[in-house]
């Protein structure tokens, strides 16, 4: 089951994945008037709302970042 994790205070960083990172299947940035940032993951261990979380890309993509870090704003099962 996929979980969409909406993040606040999100950052895209180019550093080695951490051991406790969750896999990021998809990363979305909606830069509209009300910006949103979310990550889709297949991991069953997404932290509760308000907790810090780290994600790592599931494969190397030359796009300038390998990790996504932030605070869980909300979670939606898809």
ABEGO torsion letter per residue (X at the ends): XBBBBBBBGBBBBBBBBBAABBBBABBBBBABABBBBBBBBABAABBBBGBBBBBBBABBBBAGBABBBEBBABBBBX
